[in-house]
């Protein structure tokens, strides 16, 4: 019996049990596999350009068996597998492969059984040969984004889809384990007609020239998640390559339309400063180059080669928030990558928040606050507002619902995410917050992270026990935003103005209560004063002193923080009450229909007692500085608030009407 016969019998006997014994990771559920891909080495034959067709192409894997060998799995869509082989030096051993599921399944893939000679801890080599027409993600309402796209004579790849159920779309052109949890180094070679150039990830080596063709080679020793791999094949007659090798320690490479080259240079004029800004905040730039390729669709944060919309490059906008957003991904999402797409919020929230930090670099902290407020307004007034054409539902940031009108990348993980990180920045303080960011880039460099690791690591940077877990539960795992009803009494004392506030969270019960909510209150008058408080309960009474005279109250116009809140109505500020030694209690309003303020102007010896006109005790009120007493359940009539101080009794009448 020869070796191949033994292998065939092995597959026949053990393969059914192997198939049942291991589950593949889904886009939103990471499962550790028995194998770990260490390196991809691919030769991609784009001989038929501009047609998006692969002639016979090869992807060779280096794989480490982390557990007892059973099955290697690979993803490939709309392309035909011609051969799978294990390589051992100069020898090649044909392997069987089996389709698992259907192309409609989120986890559709091919399974390859291990050889009987494989052992735990072995590093083995697998070669997959395939060919066919490269495609994009399935079209929805005439829209296809991820996968391989064609724009005239240009063919390019975008690493994720907006509506496909498998999210990662590199499987439309590369035979790979297409899941963000398994990062690997790579060498990619693209054979194209001599009239084409190729843009791709990593370090570019000198091209190899042939008779009517050339091979472009790109490689990197920095591990990459497969959804961050890309290529763009562009005719030399259409595209020019702009290189800057002096502004940064790593080269900047831009692939632009020849007709747009001047506008592109202007649009990216400040790019070196963006890199320097993020390096100061997050740590050193992690990769070997900064690259952008102008494509019809985008933007997409492919590692070191960002796909960027041609229309934006043509604009000449030097602030270029989109370019700044995608650059921030090189730290958040590329260098440090979530285990699965439940944590896509990590990538997009930090990148969108980084747009505001770029504004801060250009225009100071007030520009940062203005940008944060724009994002809050966009989220609350468009994407989370029922009836608006852009409404996507009220979603969580972590593991959000992807059912339409949502998608794989809803705005909740962008605009709301930026607002949430802005609140966390204020709660932690700049030193702790940006220290945490730099720690993430060091501790998880070129690796993966989960929401639990993010939460635990942030907790180590603050002294308030339990604050970070509560914040994550309310704002990242939870959904929605706070809706506040604010009522205020203005008090004039011998030492200036005071305000006693009743703040009630009135959002639907389904959204819960936010107990880690910073809110900046502005007491608006001739000389406006701003004060920041942290709301920790559904109903809260807050006393603030050393204020100037104020007539109205506002939120989110101060100088410190912008919060994800709405007001149920304009805050109500009562008429002035005067503190005197003869009047230890102030009650307002009288008559009252729904609630009445009971305010102590000096310490009392006992709780305040409320009596009706018959002298029957109705209830007692604690010795808080101020209390907002509900009166809706109290019968209409006259009531008396009785207080004791310095062994004296004071009685203040008030009226309840309905």
Backbone torsions as a table, in degrees:
resi	resn	phi	psi	omega
1	UNK	NA	125.6	-177.7
2	UNK	-85.4	175.0	-175.7
3	UNK	-61.6	-42.2	-177.0
4	UNK	-66.1	-34.0	177.3
5	UNK	-65.8	-40.7	177.5
6	UNK	-61.3	-44.9	-179.8
7	UNK	-62.4	-41.9	-179.5
8	UNK	-62.2	-42.9	177.8
9	UNK	-64.1	-38.4	178.4
10	UNK	-58.2	-49.2	179.3
11	UNK	-61.7	-42.6	-175.9
12	UNK	-62.1	-39.1	-175.5
13	UNK	-82.3	-44.7	-170.5
14	UNK	-98.0	-18.9	-172.8
15	UNK	-59.4	-43.2	179.5
16	UNK	-57.9	-40.2	-179.9
17	UNK	-71.1	-33.1	178.2
18	UNK	-64.0	-43.2	-178.4
19	UNK	-61.4	-34.0	-177.7
20	UNK	-84.3	-12.1	-169.2
21	UNK	-93.6	-8.9	-174.2
22	UNK	-139.9	136.9	177.0
23	UNK	-107.3	140.7	178.1
24	UNK	-83.6	153.5	174.3
25	UNK	-65.6	142.5	170.7
26	UNK	-97.6	168.8	179.8
27	UNK	-55.9	-30.1	-176.6
28	UNK	-117.9	22.3	174.9
29	UNK	-153.0	105.8	179.0
30	UNK	-77.1	129.9	171.4
31	UNK	-127.9	125.2	179.4
32	UNK	-63.3	132.5	179.5
33	UNK	-93.9	163.3	177.5
34	UNK	-74.0	-14.6	-179.1
35	UNK	-117.5	158.0	177.0
36	UNK	-135.5	118.2	178.2
37	UNK	-76.1	124.6	-179.4
38	UNK	-95.5	-34.2	-172.0
39	UNK	-157.3	141.2	171.3
40	UNK	-113.0	137.0	174.2
41	UNK	-132.2	108.0	-172.1
42	UNK	-121.6	143.0	168.9
43	UNK	-117.2	114.5	-175.2
44	UNK	-112.0	120.3	-173.0
45	UNK	-97.7	96.9	178.6
46	UNK	-97.1	55.1	-172.7
47	UNK	-71.9	-21.6	-171.1
48	UNK	-100.6	13.2	179.9
49	UNK	-52.8	141.8	11.3
50	UNK	-84.9	5.8	174.2
51	UNK	-69.4	137.4	-177.9
52	UNK	-81.9	61.2	-174.3
53	UNK	-116.5	134.8	172.5
54	UNK	-97.4	119.4	164.5
55	UNK	-70.6	178.9	-176.6
56	UNK	-49.8	119.8	-175.7
57	UNK	-127.3	161.1	-173.4
58	UNK	-135.8	137.1	169.7
59	UNK	-126.9	120.8	-178.1
60	UNK	-107.7	128.7	-177.6
61	UNK	-107.4	144.3	160.6
62	UNK	-103.1	125.5	-172.2
63	UNK	-128.6	137.2	176.1
64	UNK	-109.3	130.3	176.2
65	UNK	-83.6	106.7	179.8
66	UNK	-82.3	-21.8	176.4
67	UNK	-131.1	-176.6	177.5
68	UNK	-55.0	127.8	-174.5
69	UNK	-61.9	135.9	172.5
70	UNK	-139.2	-67.7	-172.6
71	UNK	-138.1	136.1	167.0
72	UNK	-102.9	138.9	-176.0
73	UNK	-122.4	140.6	175.4
74	UNK	-137.7	154.0	179.6
75	UNK	-105.5	140.2	174.4
76	UNK	-161.9	128.3	-177.3
77	UNK	-123.4	135.9	174.4
78	UNK	64.6	14.5	177.8
79	UNK	-126.3	152.6	-174.5
80	UNK	-99.1	127.6	175.0
81	UNK	-79.9	125.3	179.9
82	UNK	-98.3	-34.6	-176.3
83	UNK	-162.8	145.6	172.2
84	UNK	-129.4	132.3	-176.2
85	UNK	-139.8	146.8	164.8
86	UNK	-94.3	136.7	-179.9
87	UNK	-109.6	137.8	177.2
88	UNK	-137.2	90.8	-174.6
89	UNK	67.5	-120.3	-179.7
90	UNK	-90.7	-5.7	-176.2
91	UNK	-93.6	143.0	175.7
92	UNK	-121.6	131.9	-178.5
93	UNK	-116.9	109.7	179.6
94	UNK	-56.4	139.8	-179.8
95	UNK	-121.1	153.2	173.0
96	UNK	-81.6	153.2	172.2
97	UNK	-140.5	147.4	-174.4
98	UNK	-134.7	133.0	174.5
99	UNK	-73.0	133.0	178.5
100	UNK	-115.5	115.0	-176.6
101	UNK	85.6	-169.3	178.2
102	UNK	-118.9	162.5	179.8
103	UNK	-59.4	-15.4	176.4
104	UNK	-78.7	-13.1	-177.4
105	UNK	-82.4	143.8	178.1
106	UNK	-64.5	-26.8	-176.7
107	UNK	-108.9	20.9	177.9
108	UNK	-55.1	131.0	-177.8
109	UNK	-163.0	179.6	175.2
110	UNK	-115.1	142.4	-179.4
111	UNK	-115.7	136.4	-179.1
112	UNK	-125.2	121.4	-179.8
113	UNK	-72.7	148.0	174.5
114	UNK	-68.0	157.7	173.3
115	UNK	-78.2	152.2	179.2
116	UNK	-62.2	-20.6	-179.5
117	UNK	-82.1	-10.9	-177.4
118	UNK	-72.5	143.3	179.4
119	UNK	-132.1	154.4	174.1
120	UNK	-53.8	135.7	-179.4
121	UNK	91.2	-10.7	178.2
122	UNK	-71.5	147.4	166.2
123	UNK	-107.4	121.0	-175.2
124	UNK	-122.8	169.7	-177.5
125	UNK	-122.3	130.6	179.5
126	UNK	-123.2	134.3	179.5
127	UNK	-121.4	128.7	-179.4
128	UNK	-117.6	125.9	178.5
129	UNK	-110.7	133.1	-174.7
130	UNK	-154.9	171.2	-179.8
131	UNK	-163.5	172.7	174.7
132	UNK	135.8	-171.9	-179.5
133	UNK	-92.2	124.6	179.1
134	UNK	-77.8	141.9	-175.6
135	UNK	-131.4	171.5	173.6
136	UNK	-99.7	178.1	175.9
137	UNK	-60.9	155.3	179.5
138	UNK	-55.1	141.8	-177.8
139	UNK	-74.6	137.1	172.3
140	UNK	-128.4	123.3	-177.4
141	UNK	51.5	40.7	178.1
142	UNK	76.7	11.2	-174.0
143	UNK	-120.3	127.3	172.1
144	UNK	-135.3	130.5	-173.9
145	UNK	-120.4	-56.1	-175.2
146	UNK	-77.9	165.6	-179.1
147	UNK	88.9	-153.5	-176.1
148	UNK	-94.2	127.2	-177.0
149	UNK	-118.8	154.5	179.1
150	UNK	-127.1	134.3	178.4
151	UNK	-132.0	91.8	-174.9
152	UNK	63.3	-120.1	-179.5
153	UNK	-92.0	3.7	-179.2
154	UNK	-99.1	133.4	176.2
155	UNK	-123.4	130.5	-175.9
156	UNK	-149.8	163.9	-176.4
157	UNK	-120.4	138.4	172.4
158	UNK	-115.9	133.9	-163.9
159	UNK	-78.8	-13.8	178.8
160	UNK	-137.0	158.9	174.9
161	UNK	-108.4	152.6	178.2
162	UNK	-81.7	-33.8	-172.4
163	UNK	-122.5	-9.0	-179.8
164	UNK	-70.2	147.1	-176.4
165	UNK	-79.8	-5.4	179.4
166	UNK	-103.2	-6.6	174.2
167	UNK	62.7	-72.1	-175.6
168	UNK	-69.7	128.6	-169.0
169	UNK	-117.4	11.5	176.1
170	UNK	-65.7	-23.3	178.1
171	UNK	-63.1	-7.8	174.8
172	UNK	-78.1	-9.5	178.5
173	UNK	-143.0	-14.5	-177.8
174	UNK	-129.2	130.0	173.4
175	UNK	-74.6	108.5	-172.1
176	UNK	-153.2	167.0	169.3
177	UNK	-86.4	95.4	-165.2
178	UNK	-87.5	70.3	179.8
179	UNK	-143.2	137.2	-173.1
180	UNK	-64.9	-15.0	-177.1
181	UNK	-73.3	-21.0	-174.5
182	UNK	-112.0	93.8	-179.0
183	UNK	-92.9	143.1	-176.2
184	UNK	-145.3	157.4	170.8
185	UNK	-77.3	172.1	-173.7
186	UNK	-156.5	157.6	161.1
187	UNK	-134.8	124.5	179.6
188	UNK	-118.3	128.0	176.1
189	UNK	-119.3	132.9	-177.5
190	UNK	-121.2	116.7	175.1
191	UNK	-93.2	120.5	-174.9
192	UNK	-135.0	161.9	172.4
193	UNK	-57.0	152.5	-174.7
194	UNK	-61.8	-18.7	-179.0
195	UNK	-83.4	-0.6	-175.9
196	UNK	-109.5	154.7	165.8
197	UNK	-120.1	160.8	-179.2
198	UNK	-127.2	135.7	170.6
199	UNK	-108.1	135.8	178.5
200	UNK	-157.6	-173.2	-173.6
201	UNK	-78.8	154.8	167.6
202	UNK	79.3	-162.9	-178.5
203	UNK	-75.3	131.6	177.5
204	UNK	-94.1	127.1	176.7
205	UNK	-94.5	161.8	178.4
206	UNK	-58.5	137.3	-179.4
207	UNK	-69.0	153.8	174.3
208	UNK	-100.1	128.4	-175.8
209	UNK	-100.2	142.7	176.0
210	UNK	-135.2	-168.2	-179.7
211	UNK	-80.2	93.8	179.1
212	UNK	85.2	5.8	179.0
213	UNK	-146.7	167.3	172.5
214	UNK	-148.9	156.0	-179.6
215	UNK	-114.9	123.7	175.0
216	UNK	-99.2	133.4	-176.3
217	UNK	-121.3	133.6	178.1
218	UNK	-132.0	142.7	-178.8
219	UNK	-150.3	160.4	176.3
220	UNK	-156.4	141.1	172.7
221	UNK	-92.2	0.5	176.4
222	UNK	-92.2	121.1	-178.7
223	UNK	-57.8	147.1	-176.4
224	UNK	-134.3	142.4	168.9
225	UNK	-76.9	140.2	-171.3
226	UNK	-60.3	-31.6	-178.4
227	UNK	-68.2	-9.9	179.0
228	UNK	-96.8	-0.4	173.6
229	UNK	-78.5	148.7	180.0
230	UNK	-157.0	168.0	165.9
231	UNK	-151.9	155.1	169.8
232	UNK	-138.4	122.7	177.2
233	UNK	-101.6	119.4	-169.1
234	UNK	-130.9	133.4	176.8
235	UNK	-63.9	135.5	179.6
236	UNK	-62.0	-25.8	179.7
237	UNK	-71.6	-17.3	-175.4
238	UNK	-103.9	-31.5	-167.4
239	UNK	-117.7	144.0	171.3
240	UNK	-120.0	150.7	-180.0
241	UNK	-105.8	121.2	-179.8
242	UNK	-104.5	123.1	-176.7
243	UNK	-122.4	138.3	174.4
244	UNK	-128.7	111.7	-177.1
245	UNK	-110.8	10.6	-175.0
246	UNK	-117.0	-25.7	-173.0
247	UNK	-73.6	-27.5	-176.2
248	UNK	-135.1	163.7	174.8
249	UNK	-63.1	-22.5	177.0
250	UNK	-113.3	153.1	-178.5
251	UNK	-71.1	149.6	169.1
252	UNK	-104.9	128.0	-177.9
253	UNK	-127.9	124.1	178.1
254	UNK	-120.7	129.2	173.1
255	UNK	-104.5	111.9	-172.5
256	UNK	-128.3	156.6	171.0
257	UNK	-61.1	138.9	178.4
258	UNK	-57.9	-39.1	-178.5
259	UNK	-70.2	-16.9	-177.5
260	UNK	-108.8	9.4	-169.2
261	UNK	-61.3	-41.4	-178.9
262	UNK	-66.7	-44.0	178.6
263	UNK	-64.9	-37.4	179.4
264	UNK	-65.3	-43.7	177.3
265	UNK	-58.6	-42.0	179.0
266	UNK	-66.1	-44.5	-178.3
267	UNK	-60.7	-32.0	-176.4
268	UNK	-105.0	16.5	-175.9
269	UNK	-59.7	-35.6	-176.5
270	UNK	-94.4	6.2	-176.6
271	UNK	-55.8	-43.6	178.0
272	UNK	-57.6	-35.5	179.7
273	UNK	-70.5	-34.5	175.9
274	UNK	-61.9	-45.9	178.7
275	UNK	-58.3	-46.4	-178.6
276	UNK	-64.0	-37.5	177.7
277	UNK	-62.7	-48.3	-179.0
278	UNK	-68.5	-32.7	176.1
279	UNK	-63.0	-39.6	179.2
280	UNK	-65.1	-37.2	-176.4
281	UNK	-85.1	-39.1	-169.3
282	UNK	-112.5	-15.7	-176.1
283	UNK	112.7	176.2	-173.9
284	UNK	-57.0	146.8	173.6
285	UNK	-59.2	130.3	-166.6
286	UNK	-85.8	-9.0	-168.5
287	UNK	-123.5	-176.9	-170.3
288	UNK	-89.3	-10.4	176.3
289	UNK	-159.9	163.3	170.6
290	UNK	-112.2	117.1	-174.9
291	UNK	-132.1	143.6	173.9
292	UNK	-136.0	135.6	172.7
293	UNK	-121.6	130.4	-176.8
294	UNK	-81.9	119.8	-179.5
295	UNK	-131.0	162.9	-178.0
296	UNK	-62.7	-43.4	-179.8
297	UNK	-105.3	154.9	-178.8
298	UNK	158.1	-173.9	5.0
299	UNK	-94.8	156.2	-179.1
300	UNK	-146.5	133.1	-167.2
301	UNK	-84.6	40.7	179.1
302	UNK	-50.4	138.8	-173.7
303	UNK	-60.7	115.8	179.4
304	UNK	68.4	-2.8	176.8
305	UNK	-144.8	85.4	-175.1
306	UNK	-77.6	131.6	171.7
307	UNK	-83.4	124.8	-169.5
308	UNK	-129.5	133.7	-175.2
309	UNK	-62.7	130.7	178.9
310	UNK	-57.6	-37.1	-177.8
311	UNK	-61.1	-36.1	178.7
312	UNK	-74.3	-36.8	177.7
313	UNK	-61.9	-33.8	-179.4
314	UNK	-72.6	-17.6	-172.5
315	UNK	-69.9	-27.4	-176.8
316	UNK	73.8	16.4	179.8
317	UNK	-75.0	109.2	-175.3
318	UNK	-76.0	-24.1	176.3
319	UNK	-65.9	-46.1	167.3
320	UNK	51.8	62.1	-178.4
321	UNK	-61.3	-33.1	-178.9
322	UNK	-66.5	-43.3	177.0
323	UNK	-62.5	-38.6	178.1
324	UNK	-65.4	-40.6	177.6
325	UNK	-58.6	-51.0	-177.3
326	UNK	-66.4	-34.6	177.5
327	UNK	-63.7	-40.5	179.9
328	UNK	-59.8	-28.9	176.9
329	UNK	-61.9	-23.9	-179.6
330	UNK	-61.2	-26.9	172.0
331	UNK	-89.1	-53.5	-172.2
332	UNK	-100.3	98.6	-178.9
333	UNK	121.4	-40.4	-178.0
334	UNK	-95.1	-60.6	176.8
335	UNK	-65.3	-48.2	175.6
336	UNK	-114.4	121.5	-168.7
337	UNK	-122.6	136.7	174.0
338	UNK	-62.2	152.5	176.3
339	UNK	-64.7	-35.4	177.1
340	UNK	-150.9	179.0	-170.0
341	UNK	-81.7	2.6	168.3
342	UNK	-60.6	-31.6	-178.6
343	UNK	-99.6	28.2	173.7
344	UNK	-59.3	-22.4	177.4
345	UNK	-59.7	-34.5	179.9
346	UNK	-58.1	-47.7	-180.0
347	UNK	-62.4	-54.8	-169.0
348	UNK	-78.5	-33.1	178.9
349	UNK	-66.0	-45.7	179.6
350	UNK	-67.3	-38.3	179.7
351	UNK	-66.8	-40.9	179.3
352	UNK	-69.9	-40.1	174.9
353	UNK	-61.8	-35.5	179.4
354	UNK	-65.1	-26.8	172.5
355	UNK	-57.1	-43.7	179.8
356	UNK	-66.7	-34.8	177.6
357	UNK	-68.4	-33.4	174.6
358	UNK	-66.6	-40.0	173.7
359	UNK	-59.7	-40.3	179.0
360	UNK	-63.1	-40.6	177.7
361	UNK	-59.9	-38.8	-176.2
362	UNK	-82.8	-36.6	-171.0
363	UNK	-128.7	8.7	179.3
364	UNK	87.0	179.8	-173.0
365	UNK	-64.3	-32.9	178.5
366	UNK	-63.8	-35.6	176.9
367	UNK	-67.4	-36.3	174.7
368	UNK	-60.8	-47.5	-179.6
369	UNK	-63.1	-40.6	179.0
370	UNK	-61.5	-42.1	-179.9
371	UNK	-67.6	-39.4	176.4
372	UNK	-60.9	-41.6	-179.6
373	UNK	-66.6	-37.2	176.3
374	UNK	-59.9	-40.2	-179.5
375	UNK	-68.8	-40.9	177.4
376	UNK	-61.8	-45.9	-179.9
377	UNK	-61.4	-42.9	-179.6
378	UNK	-62.4	-42.9	-178.6
379	UNK	-66.2	-50.3	-174.4
380	UNK	-71.8	-35.0	-173.3
381	UNK	-93.6	-12.9	-179.2
382	UNK	-122.9	-67.8	-166.6
383	UNK	-76.8	-24.3	-179.3
384	UNK	-111.9	14.9	-176.6
385	UNK	-106.4	111.0	179.0
386	UNK	-56.6	140.5	-179.2
387	UNK	93.9	-22.0	176.2
388	UNK	-74.8	139.9	-179.8
389	UNK	-56.7	-25.2	-178.4
390	UNK	-92.8	6.3	-176.5
391	UNK	-59.8	130.4	-178.5
392	UNK	-116.2	1.6	-174.3
393	UNK	100.1	166.5	175.5
394	UNK	-99.0	107.0	-166.3
395	UNK	-118.1	157.1	167.6
396	UNK	-75.9	160.7	173.5
397	UNK	-82.1	-45.5	177.8
398	UNK	-83.0	131.9	175.0
399	UNK	50.6	51.0	-177.1
400	UNK	-70.2	158.7	175.8
401	UNK	-71.0	132.5	-178.6
402	UNK	-102.9	5.7	179.7
403	UNK	-69.4	135.7	177.5
404	UNK	-52.6	142.5	11.6
405	UNK	-81.6	8.2	174.5
406	UNK	-76.0	-177.0	-178.6
407	UNK	-156.4	-169.9	174.1
408	UNK	-71.5	-18.8	-177.5
409	UNK	-138.7	69.5	179.1
410	UNK	-75.5	162.7	-175.6
411	UNK	-68.0	-18.0	-179.8
412	UNK	-58.4	-32.1	-178.9
413	UNK	-86.3	-4.5	176.5
414	UNK	-101.1	-79.4	-173.1
415	UNK	-67.9	-47.7	177.0
416	UNK	-63.3	-40.7	179.4
417	UNK	-57.5	-41.7	178.1
418	UNK	-63.9	-41.1	178.9
419	UNK	-64.1	-41.6	-179.9
420	UNK	-63.6	-43.4	178.3
421	UNK	-66.9	-32.8	175.7
422	UNK	-64.0	-40.2	176.6
423	UNK	-67.0	-40.0	178.7
424	UNK	-65.1	-38.4	176.3
425	UNK	-56.8	-45.5	-178.6
426	UNK	-67.3	-42.4	-178.6
427	UNK	-64.4	-40.5	-178.4
428	UNK	-80.3	-31.2	-170.9
429	UNK	89.6	150.9	-173.7
430	UNK	-60.9	-42.6	-177.2
431	UNK	-60.6	-46.3	-178.9
432	UNK	-71.9	-42.5	-175.8
433	UNK	-63.5	-50.6	-178.1
434	UNK	-76.0	-24.8	170.2
435	UNK	-63.3	-40.2	175.8
436	UNK	-62.1	-44.9	179.4
437	UNK	-58.6	-45.1	-179.5
438	UNK	-67.4	-35.7	176.8
439	UNK	-61.3	-43.7	179.0
440	UNK	-57.8	-41.5	-177.9
441	UNK	-69.7	-25.5	178.2
442	UNK	-86.3	-48.5	-173.7
443	UNK	-69.2	-38.3	-174.3
444	UNK	-111.8	20.8	-177.0
445	UNK	-53.1	125.2	179.8
446	UNK	62.0	19.8	-179.8
447	UNK	-123.7	-158.1	-175.7
448	UNK	-119.0	159.7	-177.6
449	UNK	-145.6	157.6	177.7
450	UNK	-127.6	169.2	-179.9
451	UNK	-61.3	-35.4	179.9
452	UNK	-65.3	-41.0	177.9
453	UNK	-66.0	-38.3	177.6
454	UNK	-62.1	-46.3	-178.9
455	UNK	-64.1	-46.4	-178.5
456	UNK	-65.2	-40.4	-178.9
457	UNK	-69.4	-38.5	177.6
458	UNK	-65.1	-36.3	-179.7
459	UNK	-60.1	-31.4	-178.5
460	UNK	-70.1	-13.4	-177.0
461	UNK	-99.9	1.8	-179.4
462	UNK	-127.9	156.0	-179.1
463	UNK	-95.3	-14.3	-178.1
464	UNK	-79.6	102.8	-176.9
465	UNK	-60.6	129.5	175.6
466	UNK	83.8	-8.7	-177.0
467	UNK	-63.6	-48.7	-175.0
468	UNK	-65.5	-48.3	177.3
469	UNK	-57.3	-40.9	178.1
470	UNK	-64.1	-43.2	179.1
471	UNK	-59.7	-46.6	179.9
472	UNK	-62.9	-41.1	-179.9
473	UNK	-64.3	-39.9	-176.1
474	UNK	-78.1	-40.4	-169.1
475	UNK	-105.2	-29.4	-177.4
476	UNK	-99.7	-50.6	177.5
477	UNK	-79.8	-28.2	178.7
478	UNK	-87.0	174.7	-178.2
479	UNK	-127.8	162.5	174.1
480	UNK	94.4	-157.6	-175.4
481	UNK	-158.9	167.8	-178.6
482	UNK	-86.5	140.8	170.7
483	UNK	-117.8	123.0	-170.9
484	UNK	-112.8	139.0	165.9
485	UNK	-110.4	122.4	-175.3
486	UNK	-120.7	127.1	173.5
487	UNK	-124.7	142.7	-173.8
488	UNK	-137.1	144.9	168.5
489	UNK	-115.3	129.8	179.7
490	UNK	-98.1	127.5	-177.7
491	UNK	-118.8	134.3	174.2
492	UNK	-105.5	124.8	-179.5
493	UNK	-123.3	171.1	178.9
494	UNK	-59.9	-16.4	-175.8
495	UNK	-111.7	20.1	177.4
496	UNK	117.7	-164.1	-176.1
497	UNK	-97.5	144.6	174.6
498	UNK	-125.8	159.7	173.4
499	UNK	-132.1	134.5	171.7
500	UNK	-114.2	120.6	-173.0
501	UNK	-112.6	141.1	166.1
502	UNK	-111.4	116.2	-178.3
503	UNK	-115.3	122.1	-178.5
504	UNK	-122.8	130.9	174.0
505	UNK	-85.0	120.6	-173.6
506	UNK	-118.5	16.1	175.3
507	UNK	-64.0	160.6	179.9
508	UNK	-55.2	146.5	-179.6
509	UNK	-58.0	-28.0	-178.9
510	UNK	-64.4	-20.0	179.1
511	UNK	-90.5	-10.3	179.0
512	UNK	78.4	-171.4	179.7
513	UNK	-115.0	139.7	179.4
514	UNK	-98.7	121.7	-177.3
515	UNK	-113.2	9.3	177.2
516	UNK	-132.2	49.6	-171.3
517	UNK	-110.2	106.5	173.2
518	UNK	-79.4	134.3	178.2
519	UNK	-134.7	127.7	175.5
520	UNK	-95.2	119.7	-179.5
521	UNK	-99.6	136.1	179.3
522	UNK	-118.0	121.3	179.0
523	UNK	-95.2	102.7	-165.6
524	UNK	-90.4	123.6	175.8
525	UNK	-160.4	-156.3	178.7
526	UNK	-59.0	-41.5	174.9
527	UNK	-122.2	95.4	-175.4
528	UNK	-69.3	136.8	178.4
529	UNK	-116.6	137.6	179.9
530	UNK	-112.6	133.9	176.2
531	UNK	-134.3	138.6	-180.0
532	UNK	-109.1	131.0	179.0
533	UNK	-125.7	163.1	174.8
534	UNK	-113.5	119.7	177.9
535	UNK	-83.5	132.9	-174.0
536	UNK	-128.4	3.3	-176.0
537	UNK	-152.8	167.2	178.1
538	UNK	-62.6	-45.3	178.5
539	UNK	-121.7	133.4	-174.7
540	UNK	-144.9	134.2	173.9
541	UNK	-105.2	128.7	-174.0
542	UNK	-128.3	131.6	176.9
543	UNK	-114.2	128.2	179.6
544	UNK	-128.8	134.7	-179.5
545	UNK	-120.8	-172.4	-178.6
546	UNK	56.3	42.4	178.1
547	UNK	-101.0	162.6	168.5
548	UNK	-89.3	168.7	177.1
549	UNK	-60.1	132.4	-178.9
550	UNK	-135.8	151.3	-179.1
551	UNK	-113.8	-27.7	179.6
552	UNK	-136.7	169.9	-177.2
553	UNK	-131.3	138.0	-179.5
554	UNK	-137.9	161.7	174.0
555	UNK	-124.5	157.0	176.0
556	UNK	60.5	34.4	171.0
557	UNK	-126.7	7.4	-175.9
558	UNK	-83.5	-159.4	-170.5
559	UNK	-115.0	10.5	-172.1
560	UNK	-123.4	-44.4	-171.8
561	UNK	-152.2	151.8	171.8
562	UNK	-118.9	131.6	-172.1
563	UNK	-119.2	154.5	-178.8
564	UNK	-84.8	79.5	-177.5
565	UNK	-138.5	153.5	166.7
566	UNK	-123.8	154.0	173.4
567	UNK	-99.5	135.7	178.9
568	UNK	-69.0	-27.1	177.4
569	UNK	-164.6	171.2	177.4
570	UNK	-62.7	134.9	179.2
571	UNK	-56.4	140.2	179.6
572	UNK	-96.4	123.1	176.3
573	UNK	-111.5	121.5	-176.4
574	UNK	-76.4	167.6	175.1
575	UNK	-66.2	159.9	-175.1
576	UNK	-66.2	135.4	169.3
577	UNK	-111.8	142.7	-173.6
578	UNK	-105.0	128.2	176.0
579	UNK	-79.0	129.9	174.0
580	UNK	-138.7	162.9	179.0
581	UNK	-70.4	-26.0	-176.7
582	UNK	-83.1	-9.9	-173.9
583	UNK	-128.4	88.5	-176.4
584	UNK	-74.9	-14.3	179.7
585	UNK	-123.3	138.6	170.4
586	UNK	-119.2	127.8	178.5
587	UNK	-121.8	127.4	-175.7
588	UNK	-151.0	139.7	-6.7
589	UNK	-86.8	167.3	172.4
590	UNK	-145.5	115.8	6.9
591	UNK	-69.8	155.0	177.8
592	UNK	-125.5	145.8	179.6
593	UNK	-113.3	-40.6	-175.9
594	UNK	-110.6	-37.8	-179.2
595	UNK	-160.7	160.0	-177.8
596	UNK	-138.5	138.2	175.4
597	UNK	-79.7	133.6	169.9
598	UNK	-121.0	111.4	-171.1
599	UNK	-120.6	126.9	174.8
600	UNK	-86.6	131.9	176.7
601	UNK	-97.4	-10.1	171.7
602	UNK	-157.4	164.1	-175.7
603	UNK	-58.3	144.5	178.1
604	UNK	-111.9	159.2	-178.3
605	UNK	-84.5	-18.7	-175.3
606	UNK	-154.6	164.7	176.1
607	UNK	-57.5	154.8	178.9
608	UNK	-78.6	133.4	178.8
609	UNK	-104.0	135.4	178.5
610	UNK	-108.8	122.3	179.4
611	UNK	-117.0	149.3	172.3
612	UNK	-87.8	-176.2	-173.9
613	UNK	-66.6	-19.0	178.8
614	UNK	-88.1	-2.7	-178.5
615	UNK	86.3	12.4	179.3
616	UNK	-85.6	130.8	178.3
617	UNK	-67.5	122.3	-179.5
618	UNK	-91.1	-48.0	178.1
619	UNK	-169.3	168.7	174.1
620	UNK	-115.4	152.6	-177.8
621	UNK	-120.2	132.0	-177.0
622	UNK	-62.0	163.8	-176.3
623	UNK	-83.3	44.3	175.0
624	UNK	-77.5	157.7	179.7
625	UNK	-58.2	-37.0	178.8
626	UNK	-151.9	143.9	178.9
627	UNK	-136.6	137.4	173.5
628	UNK	-101.9	106.8	-172.4
629	UNK	-93.8	118.8	175.6
630	UNK	-65.6	138.8	-178.9
631	UNK	-121.9	4.1	-176.0
632	UNK	-64.0	-28.5	-179.8
633	UNK	-95.7	2.6	178.5
634	UNK	-93.2	129.0	177.8
635	UNK	-58.0	148.5	177.4
636	UNK	-60.6	143.5	179.3
637	UNK	153.1	-170.8	179.9
638	UNK	-95.6	138.2	178.3
639	UNK	-130.7	161.6	-179.2
640	UNK	-130.8	130.2	172.6
641	UNK	-99.1	123.0	-175.5
642	UNK	-114.4	128.0	-178.4
643	UNK	-129.6	153.1	178.3
644	UNK	-123.9	130.7	175.7
645	UNK	-150.9	135.7	-178.2
646	UNK	52.2	41.3	177.4
647	UNK	64.0	17.9	175.6
648	UNK	-114.4	151.4	178.8
649	UNK	-108.8	136.6	177.5
650	UNK	-123.7	140.6	-179.7
651	UNK	-127.8	125.5	179.8
652	UNK	-122.2	118.7	-179.9
653	UNK	-82.2	154.1	169.7
654	UNK	-152.2	162.7	-172.8
655	UNK	-119.2	136.6	173.8
656	UNK	-110.6	129.0	177.3
657	UNK	-128.6	157.4	176.1
658	UNK	-134.1	NA	NA
